[in-house]
């Protein structure tokens, strides 16, 4: 028997191996969390043991009476989760995590539907919660956290779905209570479906985007961009968006030009709007179109330095697959046949749950289907890792207002992520020694990601 391989046979074998490897699944199914009618989820170390825990929000009514409490699940340290406690019996649309009372642990903020009041839940540091301030009984559709007045405390903005009712911004008093800011001229009569915070114009101050849905009367309103001045005041951009009922929204630099772009879910299409550098947006193209899309997000799924598109789909009678579409680095997306779930999925949350410096996913499924963790399996050479060829140094750490970055080679770009996995800073760089102004960041832990020589390096820093 001839065991020798000629060049042609070897070429065929190499082609087969490359074809198989190119289709390797990036996300593998992880732990299941049982639930009934969940709406959203949030992540953070709730009990101070160094592992990322989960809080799950729910909204279920029986004869107009809410019957499903929000739940806290603690990480066992091996990427399995154990139920810990319930938080009241309130219909929660969206939930977020932040240190609201400035005591060093993570509290919860719950936005409610059906004119039930919104609530702050205060953490004792061990993952046990007591009801804090209750406020603002309006139909909340979405909420987001950011330090809008740059006093070091996280503030809250609520998107409100009531017709003829304003959205709401609450300023943190630094002691676990908040006060409503009544000076912002929100647009009355419009129905907000989603709210996102970001620095849209790269001026170091936090801004927000309000996505507008159609009303029951099919009245359409324009989505809005509000830019902040860093003191809790805002300017409404003259930007005119198409009169299309919008849902889930993402703010991200998806074409890699250093400017924060916007992506809206609009009537079944995922539409991208490119920032022209002056915080005005041009409609780029339809990034994806498909049936029953319920949520979108953007993460660097394959850890190649650009943002990929995550699409969740749901229909009342049919189960649809949720998908990853891969970015070519210039804002063009290709279906990579990455299927992460076949279920009635209403929301996908992204977070580095296993803390290996790549983004994992949590699939929120409606009705009685389990919610599911999908763990990113990215390996070298695509994995984020420290490398001697870059020799990256960040100092001081903990940092004050300026973070010094020093490397052996020229750095292409730098980005900063908060503990929720949200990108809050991005800038193209062509230098090996420079400073980053982080004076607008609140005190806490952040991940700094550096791209150099085609390698992505991540460092954890502490902002004082």
Secondary structure as the mmCIF struct_conf table of DSSP 4:
data_model
#
loop_
_struct_conf.conf_type_id
_struct_conf.id
_struct_conf.beg_label_comp_id
_struct_conf.beg_label_asym_id
_struct_conf.beg_label_seq_id
_struct_conf.end_label_comp_id
_struct_conf.end_label_asym_id
_struct_conf.end_label_seq_id
HELX_RH_AL_P HELX_RH_AL_P1 UNK A 7 UNK A 22
TURN_TY1_P TURN_TY1_P1 UNK A 23 UNK A 23
BEND BEND1 UNK A 26 UNK A 26
STRN STRN1 UNK A 27 UNK A 33
BEND BEND2 UNK A 36 UNK A 37
STRN STRN2 UNK A 38 UNK A 44
BEND BEND3 UNK A 46 UNK A 51
STRN STRN3 UNK A 53 UNK A 58
STRN STRN4 UNK A 61 UNK A 62
TURN_TY1_P TURN_TY1_P2 UNK A 63 UNK A 64
STRN STRN5 UNK A 65 UNK A 66
STRN STRN6 UNK A 70 UNK A 75
BEND BEND4 UNK A 77 UNK A 79
STRN STRN7 UNK A 81 UNK A 87
BEND BEND5 UNK A 89 UNK A 89
STRN STRN8 UNK A 92 UNK A 98
BEND BEND6 UNK A 100 UNK A 105
STRN STRN9 UNK A 107 UNK A 112
BEND BEND7 UNK A 113 UNK A 113
TURN_TY1_P TURN_TY1_P3 UNK A 114 UNK A 115
HELX_LH_PP_P HELX_LH_PP_P1 UNK A 116 UNK A 117
STRN STRN10 UNK A 118 UNK A 123
BEND BEND8 UNK A 125 UNK A 127
STRN STRN11 UNK A 129 UNK A 135
BEND BEND9 UNK A 138 UNK A 138
STRN STRN12 UNK A 140 UNK A 146
BEND BEND10 UNK A 148 UNK A 149
BEND BEND11 UNK A 151 UNK A 153
STRN STRN13 UNK A 155 UNK A 160
TURN_TY1_P TURN_TY1_P4 UNK A 163 UNK A 164
STRN STRN14 UNK A 168 UNK A 172
BEND BEND12 UNK A 174 UNK A 176
STRN STRN15 UNK A 178 UNK A 180
BEND BEND13 UNK A 184 UNK A 184
TURN_TY1_P TURN_TY1_P5 UNK A 188 UNK A 189
STRN STRN16 UNK A 191 UNK A 198
TURN_TY1_P TURN_TY1_P6 UNK A 200 UNK A 201
BEND BEND14 UNK A 202 UNK A 205
STRN STRN17 UNK A 207 UNK A 213
TURN_TY1_P TURN_TY1_P7 UNK A 216 UNK A 217
STRN STRN18 UNK A 224 UNK A 228
BEND BEND15 UNK A 230 UNK A 232
STRN STRN19 UNK A 234 UNK A 236
BEND BEND16 UNK A 243 UNK A 243
STRN STRN20 UNK A 246 UNK A 252
BEND BEND17 UNK A 255 UNK A 259
STRN STRN21 UNK A 261 UNK A 266
TURN_TY1_P TURN_TY1_P8 UNK A 267 UNK A 268
STRN STRN22 UNK A 269 UNK A 275
BEND BEND18 UNK A 277 UNK A 279
STRN STRN23 UNK A 281 UNK A 289
TURN_TY1_P TURN_TY1_P9 UNK A 291 UNK A 292
STRN STRN24 UNK A 293 UNK A 299
TURN_TY1_P TURN_TY1_P10 UNK A 301 UNK A 302
BEND BEND19 UNK A 304 UNK A 306
HELX_LH_PP_P HELX_LH_PP_P2 UNK A 307 UNK A 307
STRN STRN25 UNK A 308 UNK A 313
BEND BEND20 UNK A 316 UNK A 317
STRN STRN26 UNK A 320 UNK A 327
BEND BEND21 UNK A 329 UNK A 331
STRN STRN27 UNK A 333 UNK A 343
STRN STRN28 UNK A 345 UNK A 351
TURN_TY1_P TURN_TY1_P11 UNK A 353 UNK A 354
BEND BEND22 UNK A 356 UNK A 358
STRN STRN29 UNK A 360 UNK A 365
BEND BEND23 UNK A 366 UNK A 366
TURN_TY1_P TURN_TY1_P12 UNK A 367 UNK A 368
HELX_LH_PP_P HELX_LH_PP_P3 UNK A 369 UNK A 370
STRN STRN30 UNK A 371 UNK A 376
TURN_TY1_P TURN_TY1_P13 UNK A 380 UNK A 381
BEND BEND24 UNK A 382 UNK A 383
TURN_TY1_P TURN_TY1_P14 UNK A 388 UNK A 390
STRN STRN31 UNK A 393 UNK A 395
BEND BEND25 UNK A 396 UNK A 398
STRN STRN32 UNK A 399 UNK A 399
BEND BEND26 UNK A 401 UNK A 401
STRN STRN33 UNK A 402 UNK A 417
TURN_TY1_P TURN_TY1_P15 UNK A 419 UNK A 420
BEND BEND27 UNK A 421 UNK A 421
STRN STRN34 UNK A 423 UNK A 437
TURN_TY1_P TURN_TY1_P16 UNK A 439 UNK A 440
BEND BEND28 UNK A 441 UNK A 441
HELX_LH_PP_P HELX_LH_PP_P4 UNK A 442 UNK A 442
BEND BEND29 UNK A 443 UNK A 443
STRN STRN35 UNK A 444 UNK A 452
TURN_TY1_P TURN_TY1_P17 UNK A 453 UNK A 454
STRN STRN36 UNK A 455 UNK A 463
#
